[in-house]
């Protein structure tokens, strides 16, 4: 009997059967005989495509085999033509870690773009999995200063956090303090280590960590602790040149597939800080987005 899930129809065997029955034989390159009743693959067809015995497929679907090996799970995923998310789900049902790999993405999915377009009244930015800034709105530029003049490679929160030279900060043009600076430092480093598990072959991430390890003692110290975690929230004070100090809550939402990080800065409703935050927007003109060399887009704010 399957023990992985208590919800009917969601265990390993049930999902293999569901995916088998939805895949037409024609999609798998198999001939379709006249009068065939099964609309999906038969067990013997799946077994042949995956290179396993029919008996093993039967035992998997009946819950009598619950721990297939990684090569078998991979073969079943390919034979069933599963999406990446479905493949990863199959691995987890088999109590295995999904395959890792791929490279960090800087591209914003259409759905994320639609959500961001509706957040015009708050300061919002999007960072890639290695904390490179890839998008920001006019509220972000008004609150922290416009980072557009900095080279894309240097628009990185971890680089600003753990500088390796005496250069200026690239993301915040005026001073920013945190309620728990040590905690934020540890959270950023732990989040980068987490990214190495998701993108172990990404050259940009590897280079970043190597440079910070070699050039910043504080980063190297925290990296040596081996912490692994996601950076979810923070509380900051932005010392704005026009309105004075603005205390904000900083929340980090992560896209599950690409690990893009949506960073949203808001102030307590009805507070003086909320008034200051609104004042920072002022008469700011949002210029049309322009594609960068990497095909990304940035919202650039400019005061008339």
Rosetta blueprint (number, residue, H / E / L):
1 X L
2 X L
3 X L
4 X L
5 X L
6 X L
7 X L
8 X L
9 X L
10 X L
11 X L
12 X H
13 X H
14 X H
15 X H
16 X H
17 X H
18 X H
19 X H
20 X H
21 X H
22 X H
23 X L
24 X L
25 X H
26 X H
27 X H
28 X H
29 X L
30 X L
31 X L
32 X L
33 X L
34 X L
35 X L
36 X L
37 X L
38 X L
39 X L
40 X L
41 X L
42 X L
43 X H
44 X H
45 X H
46 X H
47 X H
48 X H
49 X H
50 X H
51 X L
52 X L
53 X L
54 X H
55 X H
56 X H
57 X H
58 X H
59 X H
60 X H
61 X H
62 X L
63 X L
64 X L
65 X L
66 X L
67 X L
68 X L
69 X L
70 X H
71 X H
72 X H
73 X H
74 X H
75 X H
76 X H
77 X H
78 X H
79 X H
80 X L
81 X L
82 X L
83 X L
84 X H
85 X H
86 X H
87 X H
88 X H
89 X H
90 X H
91 X H
92 X H
93 X H
94 X L
95 X L
96 X L
97 X L
98 X L
99 X L
100 X L
101 X L
102 X L
103 X L
104 X L
105 X L
106 X L
107 X L
108 X L
109 X L
110 X H
111 X H
112 X H
113 X H
114 X H
115 X H
116 X H
117 X H
118 X L
119 X L
120 X L
121 X L
122 X L
123 X E
124 X E
125 X E
126 X E
127 X E
128 X L
129 X L
130 X L
131 X L
132 X E
133 X E
134 X E
135 X E
136 X E
137 X L
138 X H
139 X H
140 X H
141 X H
142 X H
143 X H
144 X H
145 X L
146 X L
147 X H
148 X H
149 X H
150 X L
151 X L
152 X H
153 X H
154 X H
155 X L
156 X E
157 X H
158 X H
159 X H
160 X H
161 X H
162 X L
163 X L
164 X L
165 X L
166 X L
167 X L
168 X L
169 X L
170 X L
171 X L
172 X L
173 X L
174 X L
175 X L
176 X E
177 X E
178 X E
179 X L
180 X L
181 X H
182 X H
183 X H
184 X H
185 X H
186 X H
187 X H
188 X H
189 X H
190 X H
191 X H
192 X H
193 X H
194 X H
195 X H
196 X H
197 X H
198 X H
199 X L
200 X L
201 X L
202 X L
203 X H
204 X H
205 X H
206 X H
207 X H
208 X H
209 X H
210 X H
211 X H
212 X H
213 X H
214 X H
215 X H
216 X L
217 X H
218 X H
219 X H
220 X H
221 X H
222 X H
223 X H
224 X L
225 X L
226 X L
227 X L
228 X L
229 X L
230 X L
231 X L
232 X L
233 X E
234 X E
235 X E
236 X E
237 X E
238 X E
239 X E
240 X E
241 X L
242 X L
243 X L
244 X E
245 X E
246 X E
247 X E
248 X E
249 X E
250 X E
251 X E
252 X E
253 X E
254 X E
255 X L
256 X L
257 X L
258 X L
259 X L
260 X L
261 X E
262 X E
263 X E
264 X E
265 X E
266 X E
267 X L
268 X L
269 X L
270 X L
271 X L
272 X H
273 X H
274 X H
275 X H
276 X H
277 X H
278 X H
279 X H
280 X H
281 X H
282 X L
283 X L
284 X E
285 X E
286 X E
287 X E
288 X E
289 X E
290 X E
291 X E
292 X L
293 X L
294 X L
295 X L
296 X L
297 X E
298 X E
299 X E
300 X E
301 X E
302 X E
303 X E
304 X L
